[in-house]
Amino acid sequence: MIEILNRQKKHPIRTRELRRLLGRLVARYRLADPEVTLAFVGSAAMRTLNRRFRKKDRPTDVLSFPLGKRGPDGRHYLGDIVIAVPVAFRQAREKGHSLKRELELLAVHGFLHLLGFDHGAGIEQEEARLAAGKFLS
């Protein structure tokens, strides 16, 4: 099951499209009905998470919290992705594309981290492969 939480109110987000994107990723990587949560937060909440889990006292664009475990109910708990919408908005403006596009890129990035991809060539190559295959809108 894919759950999407919007904990910020400043920027409207089309959660249906992002749910479909995550569903396509689940299918592409042949995951059997995993539990994954995508949460949208403000800068203050992201700063708190980044400080607590990465010891960096500033907001970042995306954090992933992989679980990768089967629960007692037999479900596969993949993990959580958290995106700071104000940071994504600023990055979208700097890159000259829409907030929607930036949120898609960050959701994919976070999802790949849940699968075990790490920074460097591995995740960058996979992101390029997805973009080249017109996987993103």
C-alpha positions as CSV (number, residue, x, y, z in Angstrom):
1,M,0.0,0.0,0.0
2,I,1.2,3.5,-0.9
3,E,0.3,6.2,1.6
4,I,0.8,9.8,1.0
5,L,0.8,12.4,3.7
6,N,0.8,16.2,3.1
7,R,1.9,17.9,6.3
8,Q,2.4,21.3,4.6
9,K,-0.1,23.7,3.3
10,K,1.8,26.4,1.4
11,H,2.2,24.5,-1.9
12,P,-0.6,22.5,-3.5
13,I,0.4,18.9,-4.4
14,R,-1.3,16.5,-6.7
15,T,-0.9,13.4,-4.6
16,R,-2.8,11.1,-7.1
17,E,0.0,11.6,-9.7
18,L,2.7,10.9,-7.2
19,R,0.9,7.8,-6.0
20,R,0.8,6.5,-9.6
21,L,4.5,7.2,-10.0
22,L,5.3,5.2,-6.9
23,G,3.0,2.4,-8.1
24,R,4.9,2.3,-11.4
25,L,8.2,2.1,-9.4
26,V,6.8,-0.8,-7.4
27,A,5.8,-2.6,-10.6
28,R,9.2,-1.8,-12.3
29,Y,11.2,-3.3,-9.4
30,R,8.7,-6.2,-9.1
31,L,7.9,-5.6,-5.4
32,A,5.0,-7.6,-4.0
33,D,2.6,-5.0,-2.6
34,P,5.0,-3.1,-0.3
35,E,4.1,-0.6,2.3
36,V,5.7,2.8,1.5
37,T,4.9,6.2,2.8
38,L,5.6,9.5,1.1
39,A,5.3,12.5,3.3
40,F,5.5,16.2,2.4
41,V,6.6,18.5,5.1
42,G,7.8,22.1,5.6
43,S,11.3,23.3,6.2
44,A,11.2,23.3,10.0
45,A,10.0,19.7,10.2
46,M,12.7,18.6,7.7
47,R,15.4,20.5,9.6
48,T,14.4,18.6,12.7
49,L,14.5,15.2,10.9
50,N,17.9,16.0,9.3
51,R,19.4,17.2,12.6
52,R,18.1,14.1,14.4
53,F,19.1,11.4,11.9
54,R,22.0,13.0,9.9
55,K,23.4,15.4,12.5
56,K,23.0,18.3,9.9
57,D,21.2,21.3,11.3
58,R,19.5,22.5,8.1
59,P,16.6,21.3,6.0
60,T,17.4,19.0,3.1
61,D,15.2,18.2,0.1
62,V,14.5,14.5,0.7
63,L,15.2,11.8,3.3
64,S,14.6,8.1,3.1
65,F,14.0,5.8,6.0
66,P,14.3,2.2,4.6
67,L,12.8,-0.6,6.6
68,G,12.9,-3.5,4.1
69,K,11.3,-5.9,6.5
70,R,8.4,-8.2,6.6
71,G,6.0,-7.6,9.4
72,P,4.2,-10.2,11.5
73,D,1.3,-9.6,9.1
74,G,3.4,-10.8,6.2
75,R,3.5,-7.4,4.5
76,H,6.7,-6.0,3.1
77,Y,7.5,-2.7,4.8
78,L,9.7,-0.9,2.4
79,G,10.0,2.4,4.3
80,D,9.3,6.1,4.3
81,I,10.2,9.0,2.1
82,V,10.0,12.6,3.4
83,I,10.2,15.6,1.0
84,A,10.6,19.2,2.2
85,V,8.3,21.1,-0.2
86,P,9.8,24.6,0.3
87,V,13.2,23.2,-0.5
88,A,11.9,21.4,-3.6
89,F,10.1,24.6,-4.7
90,R,13.4,26.5,-4.5
91,Q,15.3,23.8,-6.3
92,A,12.6,23.7,-9.1
93,R,12.9,27.4,-9.7
94,E,16.7,27.2,-9.8
95,K,16.6,24.4,-12.3
96,G,13.9,26.0,-14.4
97,H,11.3,23.3,-14.1
98,S,8.0,22.9,-12.3
99,L,7.5,21.9,-8.6
100,K,5.7,18.8,-9.9
101,R,8.8,17.7,-11.8
102,E,11.0,18.3,-8.8
103,L,8.7,16.4,-6.5
104,E,8.8,13.5,-9.0
105,L,12.6,13.5,-9.1
106,L,12.8,13.6,-5.3
107,A,10.3,10.8,-4.9
108,V,12.2,8.6,-7.3
109,H,15.5,9.4,-5.6
110,G,14.0,8.6,-2.2
111,F,12.4,5.4,-3.5
112,L,15.7,4.2,-4.9
113,H,17.3,4.8,-1.5
114,L,14.6,2.6,0.0
115,L,15.7,-0.1,-2.4
116,G,19.3,0.2,-1.2
117,F,20.8,2.4,-3.9
118,D,23.4,4.7,-2.5
119,H,24.8,8.1,-3.6
120,G,27.3,8.0,-6.4
121,A,27.2,6.1,-9.7
122,G,24.6,3.5,-8.7
123,I,21.7,5.9,-7.9
124,E,22.7,8.4,-10.6
125,Q,22.8,5.8,-13.3
126,E,19.4,4.4,-12.2
127,E,17.9,7.8,-12.2
128,A,19.3,8.5,-15.6
129,R,17.9,5.2,-16.9
130,L,14.4,6.0,-15.6
131,A,14.5,9.5,-17.1
132,A,15.8,8.2,-20.5
133,G,13.0,5.6,-20.6
134,K,10.4,8.4,-20.2
135,F,9.5,6.8,-16.9
136,L,8.8,10.3,-15.5
137,S,6.2,12.7,-16.9
